[in-house]
Amino acid sequence: MAAYIIRRILYVLPILLGVNLLVFSLFFLVSTPDDMARQALGDKSQSPEQVQRWKEAHGYHYPRFYNSGEDGWRCLSETIFFRKSAAMFWGDFGFSDMTLEPIGKEIRSRILPSLCLTVPIFLITMVTNIFVGLLLAGLRGSWADRAAQFGCVVLMSVSALLYIIAGQYLFARELQLVPVSGFLPGWAMAKFLFLPVLVGVFCALGSGIRFYRTVFLEEVNRDYVRTARAKGLSEGRVLFLHVLKNAMIPILTNVPVQLLFLIMGNLLLENFFSIPGLGGFTINAIATQDFAIVRAMVFLGSVLYILGLLLSDLCYSLVDPRVRLG
Amino acid sequence: MLLEFLQSWSGRNAIVLLLLAGLLGLLLQLSRREYWRLAGREIIQSKLAVISFVLLCLYALVAVLDSVGWRSPVRDASGALCRSQPGGEIVYDQGLSVLDRLLTPLRTRQEKTYSSPLARVQFSSETQVVPGGMSQRVQPPLRHPGSHLLGTDRIGVDVLYQSLKSIRTGMIIGLLTTLLAVPFAMFFGITAGYYGGVLDDCIQYLYTVMSSIPTVLFIAAFMIIFGQGLPQLCLAMGIASWTYLCRLLRAETLRLREAEFVQAAIVLGTPSWRIILRHIVPNVLHLVLITAMLRFSSEVLAEAALTYLGIGVGADTMSWGAMINDARMELTRDPVIWWKLLAAFIFMLGLVLPANIFGDTVRDALDPKLRTQE
């Protein structure tokens, strides 16, 4: 077991390095610090001296990979790659290009609102999906199943923007149950989060129910289900006790990937409802053309995703010992 | 040089013709095979799928009409051709697509500002001075009363015209993204699965790294560097989406490689490129088609969200996302202005829903494994 875990963790390192290099080449080889400086300075002030001054103020004046002006270890560390890209490995996300605020501090303060938005969405969606999915698997082939499947396709075909705009119009403007947008810390956030959570659940319902329905249908034809039926168990007991328990393996191994990714928040929802989370942070950075923040968020998002995959693999090997031997 | 040609009208016409010819050729080729004919017969049996297909064809027709066009010479008031100098070259306009020419009444019937569907008077009131020196608030009559089926927007452009023009953008997003991703995915996926070894490891590493970056964030990074626009968005979405199909094709090729008919071909000394073309590619084609069909709708939906977030096609390209972005504050006005938002959503639904239904039917028809589960 220990050997498997170590092997699996070691496998993550080259992928992290690859992501880091890819992000670096996208931001510093495809586009150059000069381009960034010119975009940040605007049309009016673009003399070479100003570009140079901007680059020095933001730490972009180093060479990319190898600094021949320094010696020893410093010829590698005094470079853009080391200071701006590799530094993200140990949590040094640098400074915003526009406000020069430290990005790491901002990220830490925005994790909580993002989690408060996405964790309830995640939990409610999962419970609803599993319950409805099981129900449909039990009703398979009936008109209710066909109608629900068609409903899922319709739910999937509607843009998330419509759910958000219609939700805001109906609940916040017409019924005046909740505020349109905004956020307060503490328990007061509940009334601000009600609508975004509701909309978020709605967006994920269509594809989720369909997915779980197929997961359960795969189980329904297994031998142990036939045995359980032959024993004389009711269909409800078969589904909710036997099928659900066995389908938990693919479901549970899927959870860690999403759990870590929840930290990134939801770009659309946070933007529409002005929730000060990481998704909204990214969107603001895009609007102000803040390359440093976008770069940091791309890397952070990838790291969380990769760690989530690692966790789910480890979970899988705990639940299903066959994996470890392979 | 090439880019200039592609952006000119003759270039665009050529691309459309080439694509249509390619599609026709593929259909002809496939209809000769019994497996695909069987699938086709099964699809025709589903009423819902046939209706969806007809709707999709209508959308495609509008998109094609909007992609083909020509430039016409500019004429002055007397109808004579304008020339750059006396006896010089004839001056041409920017060019209009066939759809533009068909919709000339919609395109040119511009109002001053908002008007509700089929209204005879303007939506907002204006202060007018009545004879006698008094001023009063009235809703002035429209220049073209009752001619705007879906009303007009803030700057008085017909909403129906905008919705129809957005069809081309939606279709391009859905199709071009796939067209860019499929060759990459097929090449890398089949190579990795067929040859294995170090090549397989390298390709696996490549797509693991690519798919580790969350799609939205990758597109955000790509668009902030290259700027907003339709070609950039297609490219970004294409790069972000080839990994899924690649993984699928690699696994399927690994399986096929062990199949007896491939083993027999290897023993007979058939060169590997021939095995790949004759035995592997036809046997993974259904996976490519299913993936492309199911991806199409999610890409059309993604365009709207991305354009809203400021990393999409930009405001100068007509698209449903741009329409929604434009009209985002209109529901907060009193009285509510709903027609532009609703038109964008309904036109989008009219493309995405049939695509989803048709895609599902195609998948069920092509993948017998899934069918037995029902």
Interface residues (C-beta under 8 A of the other chain):
Chain A: P14 I15 G18 V19 L22 V23 L26 F27 V30 S31 R140 G141 V153 V154 M156 S157 V158 S159 A160 L161 L162 I165 Q168 Y169 R173 T214 L217 E218 N221 F261 M264 L267 L268 N271 T282 I283 I286 A287 Q289 F291 V294 R295 M297 V298 G301 S302 Y305 I306 L309
Chain B: Y205 T208 V209 M210 S212 I213 P214 V216 L217 F218 A220 A221 F222 M223 I224 I225 S297 L301 A304 A305 Y308 L309 G310 I311 W320 I324 R328 L331 T332 V336 L341 F345 M348 L349 V352 L353 N356 I357 D360 Q373 E374
